[in-house]
Amino acid sequence: MNYILHLCVLIGIYSVVCHSLNLLVGYSGLVTLGHAAFFGIGAYAAALLTTEAGFPFLVALLSAMLFSALISVLISWPSVRLRGDYFVLASFGFQIIIYFLMFNWVELTGGPAGLSSIPRPKLLGIQIGSLPAFAALSIVSAIIASGVVWVVTERCALGRALKAIRENEIAAESLGVDVVLVRIKVFALAAGLAGGSGAIFAHYMSFIDPSSFTVNESIYLLSIVIVGGLGTLAGPFVGVFVMILFPEVLGFLQIPSTVAPSIRQMIYGLVLVALMFWRPQGLAGSYRLE
């Protein structure tokens, strides 16, 4: 039962960060390899505020979201003017920079040793220390994040502008859409949500280090969004369920322990490749990357 609750916590946390990434990739058409950096920025910011400054969890959570959003503005201001592969490379460079800052700024981040003894959060006077409480917190957070994305993409002018830019950037610009400003706004929102999920992740794990926020994690997050489906609210949920639970299903295969990890990774990779051939828009997607 505890393991199932642990999976529920991970599903909730990753649903939030993947909803935020879907804003960039699925609704804006911006493929990024740096989203784990914002996940990590939020995790470290919240952990430092609660462990070193003694801030309440809610204040640390909101501060981490704001800090992640502010960093995104500094990064997106020059980078969103880039196109295609150049933007991907810029996001990759940002990911590498943030990782090395986490790894080498030992006085602040603890370096490769990371940060430990991150306290269990207390929210609105309620101590969140048990697995059921964390599962509830993460799932509620995922629902709130999906609601925010729904409002932005379906009920706001920003969402209509995003879709117009995604489909035809030149046409959208000719109609008066400020492409750069719209992308900076959506970047800030996506980074803020990712930072919030990172804050919950840090306080759930009670320990974080740079290995949780590498470029491999960014690729993993991107694969979740693509597999689940781009440009829909259901896509991130579907992708998270598949990518988190599918390896657990493979664990039931009677594979010798000496080769089990390699065989499971091969099966995992083959399934992903097959999906990209026969369902490139993802399982629940409405948009496919070109």
URCORCOR-V287359 format. One record per helix or strand of 3 or more residues. SS is the DSSP state (a for helix, b for strand). FROM is the first residue (numbers start at 0). TO is the last residue. If there is no record, write none. Layout:
SS:FROM:TO
SS:FROM:TO
This chain:
a:1:24
a:34:50
a:56:78
a:84:103
a:105:108
a:110:112
a:130:153
a:156:166
a:168:173
a:178:204
a:209:212
a:214:227
a:232:249
a:259:277
